[in-house]
Amino acid sequence: MSPDHLSRPRPDYAGPFAHALTDPTRATPAILAGPNGKQAVRRYNVYRNNVTVSLTDALAAIYPAVQRITGVEFFRAMARFHTRETPPASPLLFDYGHDFPAFIARYEYARAMPFLADVARIERGWLDAYHAADAAPLAPGALAAVPPDRLADVTFAPHPAMRLVRSPYAATTIFAANRAGATAGTIDAGVPEEALITRPAFEVEVRHLPPGGAALVAALAAGRPLGEAAARALEAAPAFDVGAGIAALFEAGAFARLTWEDLP
């Protein structure tokens, strides 16, 4: 085999094969052939259907609360439209569907459920927290080692599993009611809620933050010092209890380490 032959680019067979898998309007790729050189239309269509079913099943496993809210038939129809629009970019099925909440937000037939996309964001955050890297959360007494005059300057590093979802709807309550499979009572979906997702030990937890809590978490996660983060929380909710809020974050395992020694 000559060096010239080795340097020539190979035909992209995978591209045409994969691109048509999630789009039933595309014809069977011309590169495929069955026995005796015949077209493999039926065989390819069977495989294409199996791929769609597998991706739909993966979304149902990732978003069980969303499916419970919408019903199985509605969910699977919505999922099929999503798979046609967004093919997987990873061979890992649990990694599929990161764009599904954004798709739900603009899905025409889900407009009657404006909270649904945020419920999906919480479910996605739950799975990402579950698969996040391990790290020891901060011990409850970690702040005791900081001199009182340096407390306002302390910065925190988020735990790898920590996620924050802020919603203008009661997405946390709706998620909890439908994820557990319990019979939900009356829920005022128009009440804004903010969810903190953590994995303090080996179980993922979703907590409903009080007003001001999300502002505190977001500022600390962005690397802002504690004094500034507390000010942002009080600006968002003047009645917010900063001490209780920080204690709750330690209890939830939201942060992995803090820094104050090297501050000027």
C-alpha positions as CSV (number, residue, x, y, z in Angstrom):
1,M,0.0,0.0,0.0
2,S,1.5,3.3,-1.1
3,P,2.0,6.3,1.2
4,D,-0.2,8.4,-1.2
5,H,-3.0,5.9,-0.6
6,L,-2.7,6.2,3.1
7,S,-2.8,10.0,3.0
8,R,-6.0,10.2,1.1
9,P,-9.1,11.0,3.3
10,R,-11.5,8.2,3.8
11,P,-15.1,8.5,2.8
12,D,-17.4,9.6,5.6
13,Y,-19.7,6.6,5.8
14,A,-20.8,7.2,9.4
15,G,-22.2,10.7,8.7
16,P,-24.9,9.7,6.2
17,F,-25.7,6.6,8.2
18,A,-26.1,8.5,11.5
19,H,-27.8,11.7,10.2
20,A,-30.7,9.8,8.8
21,L,-31.3,7.7,11.9
22,T,-33.3,10.3,13.8
23,D,-35.0,11.9,10.8
24,P,-37.7,9.6,9.2
25,T,-38.1,12.1,6.3
26,R,-34.6,11.2,5.0
27,A,-34.1,8.4,2.6
28,T,-32.1,5.3,3.4
29,P,-28.4,6.2,2.8
30,A,-27.2,5.1,-0.6
31,I,-24.1,3.5,0.9
32,L,-26.2,0.7,2.4
33,A,-26.9,-2.5,0.6
34,G,-28.6,-5.8,1.5
35,P,-28.0,-9.3,0.1
36,N,-27.2,-9.4,-3.6
37,G,-26.7,-5.7,-3.7
38,K,-30.3,-4.9,-3.0
39,Q,-31.3,-1.7,-1.1
40,A,-31.6,-2.2,2.7
41,V,-34.6,0.1,3.2
42,R,-36.6,-2.2,5.5
43,R,-33.6,-3.2,7.6
44,Y,-32.5,0.4,8.0
45,N,-36.0,1.5,8.9
46,V,-36.2,-1.2,11.6
47,Y,-32.8,0.0,13.0
48,R,-34.0,3.6,12.8
49,N,-37.1,2.8,14.8
50,N,-35.1,1.0,17.4
51,V,-32.8,4.0,17.8
52,T,-35.8,6.3,18.3
53,V,-37.4,4.0,20.8
54,S,-34.1,3.7,22.7
55,L,-33.6,7.4,22.9
56,T,-37.2,8.0,23.9
57,D,-36.9,5.4,26.7
58,A,-33.7,7.1,27.9
59,L,-35.5,10.4,28.2
60,A,-38.4,8.7,30.1
61,A,-35.8,7.3,32.5
62,I,-34.2,10.7,33.0
63,Y,-37.4,12.7,33.3
64,P,-40.0,10.4,35.1
65,A,-41.7,13.4,36.8
66,V,-42.2,15.1,33.5
67,Q,-43.7,12.0,32.0
68,R,-46.0,11.5,35.0
69,I,-47.2,15.1,34.6
70,T,-47.8,14.9,30.8
71,G,-48.9,11.3,30.5
72,V,-47.0,8.6,28.6
73,E,-48.5,9.2,25.2
74,F,-47.8,13.0,25.3
75,F,-44.3,12.5,26.7
76,R,-43.3,10.0,24.0
77,A,-44.6,12.2,21.2
78,M,-42.7,15.2,22.6
79,A,-39.6,13.0,23.0
80,R,-39.7,11.8,19.5
81,F,-39.8,15.4,18.2
82,H,-36.8,16.2,20.4
83,T,-34.7,13.2,19.2
84,R,-35.3,14.2,15.6
85,E,-34.1,17.7,16.3
86,T,-31.2,16.8,18.7
87,P,-29.4,13.5,18.0
88,P,-27.1,12.2,20.8
89,A,-23.5,13.5,20.9
90,S,-22.3,10.9,23.4
91,P,-22.5,7.1,23.4
92,L,-23.7,7.2,27.1
93,L,-27.5,7.2,27.2
94,F,-27.6,8.9,30.7
95,D,-25.7,11.8,29.1
96,Y,-28.5,12.3,26.5
97,G,-31.2,14.9,26.9
98,H,-29.4,18.0,28.3
99,D,-31.3,20.1,25.8
100,F,-34.6,18.6,26.6
101,P,-35.7,21.2,29.1
102,A,-35.0,24.0,26.6
103,F,-36.9,22.0,24.0
104,I,-39.9,21.7,26.3
105,A,-39.9,25.5,26.9
106,R,-40.5,26.1,23.3
107,Y,-42.6,23.0,22.5
108,E,-46.0,24.3,21.2
109,Y,-48.1,21.7,22.8
110,A,-46.6,22.2,26.3
111,R,-47.5,25.8,26.5
112,A,-50.4,25.0,28.8
113,M,-47.8,23.7,31.3
114,P,-45.3,26.6,31.6
115,F,-43.7,25.1,34.7
116,L,-42.8,21.9,32.9
117,A,-39.4,23.0,31.5
118,D,-38.2,24.0,35.0
119,V,-39.4,20.6,36.4
120,A,-37.3,19.0,33.7
121,R,-34.3,21.2,34.7
122,I,-34.6,20.0,38.2
123,E,-34.7,16.4,37.0
124,R,-31.7,17.0,34.8
125,G,-29.8,18.6,37.7
126,W,-30.7,15.5,39.8
127,L,-29.1,13.1,37.4
128,D,-26.0,15.3,36.9
129,A,-25.6,15.6,40.6
130,Y,-25.9,11.8,40.9
131,H,-23.1,11.3,38.4
132,A,-20.9,14.2,39.6
133,A,-17.4,13.7,40.9
134,D,-17.0,12.7,44.6
135,A,-15.8,15.3,47.1
136,A,-16.0,15.7,50.8
137,P,-18.4,18.5,51.7
138,L,-17.4,21.2,54.1
139,A,-17.7,20.2,57.8
140,P,-20.3,22.2,59.7
141,G,-17.6,23.8,61.9
142,A,-15.4,24.9,59.0
143,L,-16.1,28.6,59.5
144,A,-15.1,28.4,63.2
145,A,-11.4,28.5,62.1
146,V,-11.9,31.8,60.3
147,P,-11.1,35.0,62.4
148,P,-14.3,37.0,62.8
149,D,-12.8,40.0,61.0
150,R,-12.1,37.9,57.9
151,L,-15.6,36.2,57.6
152,A,-16.8,38.7,55.1
153,D,-13.9,37.9,52.8
154,V,-14.3,34.1,52.8
155,T,-14.9,32.5,49.4
156,F,-16.4,29.1,48.8
157,A,-15.8,26.4,46.1
158,P,-19.0,24.6,45.1
159,H,-19.3,20.8,45.6
160,P,-19.2,19.1,42.1
161,A,-22.7,17.8,42.7
162,M,-24.3,21.2,43.6
163,R,-26.9,22.6,41.2
164,L,-29.3,25.5,41.4
165,V,-32.6,25.9,39.6
166,R,-34.5,29.1,39.9
167,S,-38.1,29.2,38.6
168,P,-41.0,31.6,38.4
169,Y,-43.2,28.6,39.1
170,A,-43.6,26.1,41.9
171,A,-41.3,23.7,40.0
172,T,-39.7,22.2,43.2
173,T,-43.1,21.3,44.8
174,I,-44.4,19.9,41.5
175,F,-41.2,17.9,41.0
176,A,-41.3,16.4,44.5
177,A,-45.0,15.5,44.2
178,N,-44.5,13.7,40.8
179,R,-41.1,12.2,41.3
180,A,-42.2,10.3,44.4
181,G,-45.2,8.9,42.7
182,A,-47.5,10.2,45.4
183,T,-50.9,11.7,44.9
184,A,-50.4,15.5,44.8
185,G,-52.7,17.9,46.6
186,T,-53.6,21.3,45.4
187,I,-50.5,23.2,44.2
188,D,-50.4,26.8,43.3
189,A,-48.1,26.5,40.2
190,G,-47.7,30.3,40.0
191,V,-45.6,30.6,43.2
192,P,-41.9,31.2,42.4
193,E,-39.6,28.6,43.9
194,E,-35.8,27.9,43.9
195,A,-34.3,24.5,44.2
196,L,-30.9,23.5,45.6
197,I,-29.7,20.1,44.4
198,T,-26.9,18.4,46.4
199,R,-25.4,15.0,47.1
200,P,-24.1,15.4,50.7
201,A,-23.5,11.6,51.0
202,F,-24.6,9.1,48.5
203,E,-28.2,10.3,47.9
204,V,-29.2,13.2,45.8
205,E,-31.4,15.8,47.7
206,V,-33.5,18.5,46.3
207,R,-34.3,21.3,48.8
208,H,-36.7,24.2,48.5
209,L,-34.7,27.4,49.3
210,P,-36.3,30.3,51.1
211,P,-36.5,33.7,49.5
212,G,-33.0,35.1,49.3
213,G,-31.4,31.6,49.5
214,A,-30.8,31.3,45.8
215,A,-29.2,34.7,45.6
216,L,-26.8,33.6,48.4
217,V,-25.9,30.3,46.7
218,A,-25.5,31.9,43.2
219,A,-23.1,34.6,44.5
220,L,-21.0,32.1,46.5
221,A,-20.9,29.7,43.6
222,A,-19.7,32.5,41.4
223,G,-16.8,33.1,43.7
224,R,-18.1,36.2,45.4
225,P,-17.0,36.7,49.0
226,L,-19.3,35.9,51.8
227,G,-20.0,39.5,52.8
228,E,-21.0,40.4,49.2
229,A,-23.1,37.2,48.8
230,A,-25.0,38.0,52.1
231,A,-25.7,41.5,50.9
232,R,-27.1,40.1,47.6
233,A,-29.3,37.7,49.6
234,L,-30.7,40.6,51.8
235,E,-31.2,42.7,48.7
236,A,-33.4,40.0,47.2
237,A,-35.2,39.3,50.5
238,P,-34.7,41.7,53.4
239,A,-36.1,39.2,55.9
240,F,-33.6,36.5,54.9
241,D,-31.7,35.0,57.9
242,V,-28.1,34.9,56.7
243,G,-26.8,32.8,59.6
244,A,-29.5,30.1,59.2
245,G,-29.1,30.2,55.4
246,I,-25.3,29.5,55.6
247,A,-25.9,26.7,58.2
248,A,-28.4,25.1,55.8
249,L,-25.9,25.2,53.0
250,F,-23.3,23.4,55.2
251,E,-26.0,20.8,56.2
252,A,-26.9,20.3,52.5
253,G,-23.2,19.8,51.5
254,A,-23.4,22.5,48.9
255,F,-19.7,23.5,49.1
256,A,-16.5,21.6,49.2
257,R,-13.9,24.0,50.6
258,L,-13.4,27.6,51.6
259,T,-10.5,30.1,51.3
260,W,-9.4,32.9,53.6
261,E,-5.8,32.3,54.6
262,D,-4.3,33.8,51.4
263,L,-6.5,36.9,51.4
264,P,-4.7,40.3,51.8
